[in-house]
Amino acid sequence: MRFKAAAVDIDGTMTDDELLLYPEAINGIRKLKELGLEVIVCSGNVLPIAYAISFYTGARGPIVAENGGVVYHEKQIWVLSEQEKALEAFSYLSERMPVKRLFTDRWRESEVGFYQDVDVEDVRKVLKGHDVLVESSGFAIHIMPDHLTKMDGLRFLSEKIGISTDEIIAIGDGDNDARMIGGCGYGVAVANASEKAKESADYITKEKHGKGFMEAVEHIEKLVKN
């Protein structure tokens, strides 16, 4: 099958463990485009952040933000879920655990993100029974609609741009990337990825973070050319 797109996570995949963008990742994005792949920035972050990364790295393609809750393509934005249930769940959680929302949550539209100062499993226990999904990016915890993940956002987007998710290569590192990595036509996890993400992958890089992303690009080049 000829692959037509690459869905690329940001935090922990194109960055280091302090969320500094790996400089060579920009060349990696541009290499993927040279290979004829549409580069889809696919992030748990809010759309303004994902859009800036997409624009300035040269990806300049479709975007899946907020773990699938917000989709962007050709100056159109789709918000795929109301934020109400996530806000209610966070309010309930905040009465029982010391949690603080992310600075960027002022721009969040479909979910809630908060600093990972508490154990994600403890959060899941507290919110058991709420109609939400709790996932970790490795840097933040997200309270998401129980019917939406990055993979669901990609499915919605793929219909808009006229390709199949089987024609997408996914690259990521967090629990919130696992369904995307396992659900696309081919999945790559960088070496620092969570066990959940690694279990979903077809290929795991030897290098971590941004260096792992560059290794993934090299692997994808061989995959596409063969």
SEPA-52297 format. One record per residue: x, y, z of N, C-alpha, C in turn; residue in one letter. Coordinates in steps of 0.1 Angstrom, whole numbers, padded with zeros to 4 digits, always signed. Layout:
# residues N
XYZXYZXYZa/...
***
This chain:
# residues 226
+0008-0012+0000+0000+0000+0000+0009+0013+0000m/+0005+0022-0008+0012+0035-0008+0007+0044+0003r/+0016+0048+0012+0012+0057+0023+0011+0071+0018f/+0001+0078+0023-0001+0092+0018+0001+0102+0029k/+0001+0099+0042+0003+0109+0052+0010+0103+0064a/+0016+0112+0072+0022+0109+0085+0015+0117+0096a/+0010+0111+0106+0004+0117+0118+0015+0118+0129a/+0019+0130+0132+0031+0132+0141+0027+0139+0154v/+0030+0132+0165+0028+0138+0178+0039+0149+0180d/+0037+0158+0190+0047+0168+0193+0054+0165+0206i/+0048+0166+0217+0055+0165+0230+0060+0151+0233d/+0073+0151+0235+0080+0138+0238+0084+0131+0225g/+0079+0135+0214+0082+0129+0201+0091+0137+0193t/+0087+0150+0191+0096+0159+0184+0104+0168+0194m/+0102+0166+0206+0109+0174+0217+0117+0165+0225t/+0125+0172+0235+0132+0164+0245+0123+0163+0257d/+0128+0158+0268+0120+0155+0280+0117+0168+0288d/+0122+0179+0283+0118+0192+0289+0110+0200+0279e/+0105+0194+0269+0096+0199+0259+0102+0210+0250l/+0115+0209+0248+0122+0218+0239+0122+0211+0225l/+0118+0218+0215+0117+0212+0202+0131+0208+0197l/+0133+0196+0192+0145+0191+0187+0148+0198+0174y/+0159+0206+0172+0161+0213+0160+0160+0205+0147p/+0165+0193+0147+0165+0185+0135+0151+0180+0132e/+0142+0181+0141+0128+0176+0138+0122+0184+0127a/+0126+0197+0126+0121+0205+0114+0126+0199+0101i/+0138+0195+0100+0143+0188+0088+0135+0175+0086n/+0132+0168+0097+0124+0156+0096+0111+0158+0090g/+0104+0168+0095+0091+0172+0089+0092+0174+0074i/+0102+0182+0071+0103+0185+0056+0107+0173+0048r/+0115+0164+0054+0118+0152+0047+0106+0143+0044k/+0097+0143+0054+0084+0135+0052+0076+0141+0041l/+0076+0154+0040+0069+0161+0029+0076+0158+0015k/+0089+0158+0015+0097+0154+0003+0093+0140-0002e/+0090+0132+0008+0086+0118+0004+0072+0117-0001l/+0065+0128-0002+0052+0129-0007+0041+0126+0003g/+0045+0127+0016+0035+0125+0027+0029+0138+0032l/+0016+0138+0033+0009+0149+0040+0013+0148+0055e/+0018+0159+0061+0022+0158+0075+0011+0164+0084v/+0005+0155+0092-0006+0159+0101-0001+0160+0115i/+0000+0172+0120+0004+0174+0134-0008+0169+0143v/-0005+0159+0151-0016+0153+0159-0012+0153+0174c/-0019+0162+0181-0014+0166+0195-0025+0166+0205s/-0021+0164+0218-0030+0166+0229-0030+0181+0232g/-0022+0189+0226-0022+0203+0229-0033+0210+0222n/-0035+0223+0225-0046+0231+0220-0042+0235+0205v/-0052+0239+0198-0050+0242+0184-0040+0253+0181l/-0041+0264+0189-0031+0275+0186-0017+0270+0187p/-0013+0261+0196+0000+0256+0198+0003+0247+0186i/-0006+0237+0183-0004+0228+0172-0003+0235+0159a/-0011+0245+0157-0010+0253+0144+0003+0260+0143y/+0008+0266+0153+0021+0273+0153+0032+0263+0149a/+0032+0251+0156+0042+0241+0152+0041+0237+0138i/+0029+0234+0133+0027+0230+0120+0031+0240+0110s/+0028+0253+0112+0032+0264+0103+0047+0266+0103f/+0053+0267+0114+0067+0271+0114+0077+0260+0111y/+0073+0247+0113+0081+0236+0109+0080+0233+0094t/+0070+0239+0088+0068+0236+0074+0058+0225+0071g/+0052+0219+0081+0042+0209+0078+0030+0215+0071a/+0024+0225+0077+0014+0233+0070+0003+0225+0064r/-0001+0214+0072-0012+0206+0067-0023+0205+0077g/-0031+0194+0076-0042+0193+0086-0037+0191+0100p/-0045+0193+0110-0042+0192+0124-0052+0185+0132i/-0048+0176+0140-0057+0170+0150-0052+0175+0164v/-0060+0183+0171-0056+0188+0184-0065+0183+0195a/-0061+0186+0207-0069+0182+0219-0072+0167+0219e/-0063+0159+0215-0065+0144+0215-0077+0140+0207n/-0079+0147+0196-0090+0143+0187-0102+0152+0188g/-0102+0160+0198-0114+0168+0200-0116+0180+0191g/-0105+0184+0185-0105+0196+0176-0097+0192+0163v/-0103+0195+0151-0097+0191+0139-0097+0204+0130v/-0085+0206+0123-0084+0218+0115-0079+0213+0101y/-0085+0219+0091-0081+0216+0077-0085+0228+0068h/-0075+0234+0061-0078+0244+0051-0087+0255+0057e/-0083+0261+0069-0089+0272+0075-0103+0269+0080k/-0107+0256+0081-0119+0252+0088-0116+0245+0101q/-0124+0247+0111-0122+0241+0124-0135+0233+0128i/-0133+0221+0132-0144+0213+0137-0141+0210+0152w/-0150+0213+0161-0149+0209+0175-0158+0197+0176v/-0153+0185+0179-0160+0173+0178-0167+0169+0191l/-0165+0176+0201-0172+0173+0214-0174+0185+0223s/-0185+0185+0230-0186+0195+0240-0177+0193+0252e/-0173+0203+0259-0164+0203+0270-0170+0200+0283q/-0184+0201+0284-0191+0201+0296-0188+0189+0305e/-0188+0177+0300-0186+0165+0308-0172+0165+0314k/-0162+0169+0306-0148+0170+0311-0147+0181+0323a/-0154+0192+0321-0153+0202+0331-0160+0197+0344l/-0171+0190+0343-0178+0185+0354-0169+0175+0362e/-0162+0166+0354-0154+0156+0360-0142+0163+0367a/-0136+0173+0361-0125+0180+0367-0129+0187+0380f/-0141+0193+0380-0146+0199+0392-0147+0189+0403s/-0153+0178+0400-0154+0167+0410-0140+0162+0415y/-0131+0161+0405-0117+0157+0409-0110+0167+0418l/-0112+0180+0414-0105+0190+0422-0109+0191+0436s/-0121+0186+0439-0125+0186+0453-0119+0175+0461e/-0113+0165+0454-0107+0153+0460-0092+0152+0459r/-0086+0159+0449-0072+0158+0447-0066+0172+0444m/-0053+0175+0447-0047+0188+0444-0043+0188+0429p/-0052+0193+0421-0049+0193+0406-0050+0208+0401v/-0042+0211+0391-0042+0224+0385-0042+0224+0370k/-0051+0231+0364-0053+0231+0350-0041+0237+0343r/-0038+0232+0331-0027+0238+0323-0029+0252+0319l/-0018+0260+0318-0019+0274+0314-0026+0275+0300f/-0024+0265+0291-0030+0266+0278-0044+0262+0278t/-0050+0258+0289-0064+0254+0290-0073+0265+0287d/-0068+0277+0288-0077+0289+0284-0081+0289+0270r/-0074+0281+0262-0078+0279+0247-0084+0265+0244w/-0086+0257+0254-0091+0244+0252-0106+0244+0250r/-0111+0236+0241-0125+0236+0237-0132+0223+0239e/-0125+0212+0240-0133+0199+0240-0129+0190+0252s/-0119+0193+0260-0115+0185+0270-0108+0193+0281e/-0102+0187+0291-0095+0194+0302-0081+0188+0303v/-0071+0197+0304-0058+0192+0307-0052+0198+0320g/-0045+0189+0328-0039+0195+0340-0025+0189+0342f/-0018+0196+0350-0004+0192+0353-0003+0178+0359y/+0007+0170+0355+0008+0156+0360+0015+0156+0373q/+0009+0162+0383+0015+0162+0397+0008+0151+0405d/-0001+0144+0399-0007+0132+0406-0006+0120+0398v/-0009+0109+0403-0008+0096+0396-0021+0094+0387d/-0019+0091+0374-0030+0090+0365-0039+0079+0369v/-0034+0068+0375-0043+0057+0380-0052+0062+0391e/-0047+0070+0400-0055+0075+0411-0066+0084+0405d/-0063+0092+0395-0073+0100+0388-0084+0091+0382v/-0080+0081+0376-0090+0071+0370-0099+0065+0381r/-0093+0062+0392-0102+0056+0403-0112+0067+0408k/-0107+0079+0410-0117+0089+0415-0128+0092+0405v/-0124+0092+0392-0134+0095+0381-0142+0083+0376l/-0140+0071+0382-0147+0059+0378-0162+0062+0378k/-0169+0059+0368-0183+0062+0367-0187+0074+0359g/-0177+0083+0358-0180+0095+0349-0178+0091+0335h/-0185+0097+0326-0184+0094+0311-0173+0101+0305d/-0161+0098+0310-0149+0105+0304-0138+0094+0303v/-0128+0098+0295-0116+0090+0293-0104+0098+0299l/-0096+0091+0308-0085+0098+0314-0072+0092+0308v/-0064+0101+0301-0052+0096+0295-0040+0105+0298e/-0028+0100+0298-0016+0107+0301-0008+0109+0288s/-0003+0121+0286+0007+0123+0275+0021+0121+0279s/+0023+0119+0292+0036+0118+0298+0040+0131+0304g/+0033+0142+0300+0036+0155+0305+0024+0162+0312f/+0013+0157+0308+0000+0162+0314-0010+0151+0314a/-0021+0153+0322-0032+0143+0322-0044+0150+0316i/-0051+0143+0307-0062+0148+0300-0075+0141+0304h/-0085+0149+0306-0099+0143+0308-0106+0146+0295i/-0108+0135+0288-0113+0135+0274-0127+0129+0273m/-0135+0133+0263-0148+0127+0260-0145+0112+0259p/-0154+0103+0264-0151+0089+0264-0152+0083+0250d/-0157+0091+0240-0158+0086+0226-0148+0092+0217h/-0139+0099+0222-0129+0106+0213-0115+0104+0217l/-0107+0100+0207-0092+0099+0209-0086+0105+0197t/-0072+0106+0196-0065+0110+0185-0070+0102+0172k/-0072+0089+0174-0075+0080+0163-0089+0084+0158m/-0098+0088+0167-0111+0092+0162-0111+0105+0154d/-0102+0114+0159-0100+0127+0152-0094+0124+0138g/-0085+0115+0137-0079+0111+0124-0089+0105+0115l/-0098+0097+0120-0108+0091+0112-0117+0102+0106r/-0121+0111+0114-0129+0123+0109-0121+0131+0099f/-0109+0134+0101-0101+0141+0092-0098+0134+0079l/-0096+0121+0080-0093+0113+0068-0105+0113+0058s/-0117+0114+0063-0128+0115+0054-0128+0129+0047e/-0124+0139+0054-0124+0153+0049-0113+0154+0038k/-0102+0147+0039-0091+0149+0030-0091+0137+0020i/-0100+0128+0021-0101+0117+0011-0091+0107+0011g/-0086+0103+0023-0077+0091+0024-0082+0082+0034i/-0076+0070+0035-0079+0060+0045-0069+0061+0056s/-0074+0058+0068-0064+0057+0079-0054+0046+0077t/-0057+0037+0069-0047+0026+0065-0035+0032+0057d/-0037+0044+0052-0027+0050+0044-0019+0061+0052e/-0021+0060+0065-0014+0070+0074-0004+0062+0083i/+0008+0068+0084+0018+0063+0093+0017+0072+0106i/+0016+0066+0118+0015+0074+0130+0028+0073+0138a/+0032+0084+0144+0044+0084+0152+0041+0091+0165i/+0044+0085+0177+0041+0091+0190+0048+0084+0201g/+0044+0088+0213+0051+0083+0225+0042+0081+0237d/+0031+0087+0238+0023+0087+0251+0012+0076+0250g/+0006+0074+0262-0006+0066+0263-0017+0071+0253d/-0018+0085+0252-0028+0091+0244-0025+0089+0229n/-0013+0084+0226-0010+0081+0212-0012+0066+0208d/-0014+0058+0218-0014+0043+0216-0025+0039+0206a/-0037+0044+0207-0048+0040+0197-0045+0045+0183r/-0039+0056+0182-0035+0062+0169-0024+0053+0163m/-0014+0050+0171-0003+0042+0166-0008+0028+0162i/-0017+0022+0169-0022+0009+0166-0033+0009+0155g/-0039+0020+0154-0051+0021+0145-0048+0025+0131g/-0037+0031+0128-0033+0036+0115-0026+0024+0107c/-0023+0027+0095-0018+0016+0086-0004+0011+0091g/+0003+0020+0098+0017+0017+0103+0019+0026+0115y/+0025+0020+0126+0027+0028+0138+0041+0027+0143g/+0047+0039+0147+0060+0040+0152+0060+0046+0166v/+0067+0040+0175+0068+0046+0189+0083+0049+0191a/+0086+0061+0196+0100+0064+0199+0104+0057+0212v/+0117+0056+0214+0122+0047+0225+0117+0051+0239a/+0114+0064+0241+0109+0068+0254+0094+0067+0256n/+0088+0060+0246+0073+0059+0247+0068+0050+0259a/+0056+0052+0262+0050+0044+0273+0048+0030+0268s/+0047+0021+0277+0045+0006+0273+0033+0004+0265e/+0023+0012+0268+0010+0011+0260+0012+0015+0246k/+0020+0026+0244+0023+0030+0230+0032+0020+0223a/+0042+0015+0230+0051+0005+0224+0044-0008+0220k/+0035-0012+0228+0027-0024+0225+0019-0023+0212e/+0015-0010+0209+0007-0008+0197+0015-0006+0185s/+0028-0005+0186+0036-0001+0175+0041-0012+0166a/+0043-0009+0153+0049-0019+0144+0064-0017+0144d/+0069-0006+0149+0084-0003+0149+0086+0006+0161y/+0097+0003+0169+0101+0011+0180+0115+0015+0178i/+0117+0028+0178+0131+0034+0176+0141+0030+0187t/+0153+0031+0184+0163+0028+0194+0166+0041+0202k/+0165+0053+0195+0167+0066+0201+0155+0071+0207e/+0157+0080+0217+0146+0087+0224+0142+0100+0218k/+0130+0105+0221+0126+0118+0218+0129+0123+0204h/+0134+0135+0202+0136+0140+0189+0146+0132+0180g/+0156+0126+0187+0165+0117+0179+0157+0105+0174k/+0148+0100+0183+0140+0089+0179+0131+0093+0167g/+0126+0105+0167+0118+0110+0156+0126+0110+0143f/+0138+0114+0144+0146+0114+0131+0149+0100+0127m/+0151+0091+0136+0153+0076+0133+0140+0071+0126e/+0128+0075+0132+0116+0071+0126+0114+0076+0111a/+0119+0089+0109+0118+0094+0095+0127+0086+0086v/+0139+0082+0090+0147+0074+0082+0141+0060+0079e/+0134+0054+0089+0127+0042+0088+0116+0043+0078h/+0108+0054+0079+0097+0056+0070+0102+0058+0056i/+0113+0065+0054+0119+0067+0040+0121+0053+0034e/+0127+0044+0041+0129+0030+0036+0116+0024+0033k/+0106+0025+0042+0093+0019+0041+0086+0024+0028l/+0086+0037+0026+0079+0043+0015+0086+0040+0002v/+0099+0040+0001+0106+0038-0011+0106+0023-0015k/+0105+0014-0005+0104+0000-0009+0090-0004-0012n/
***
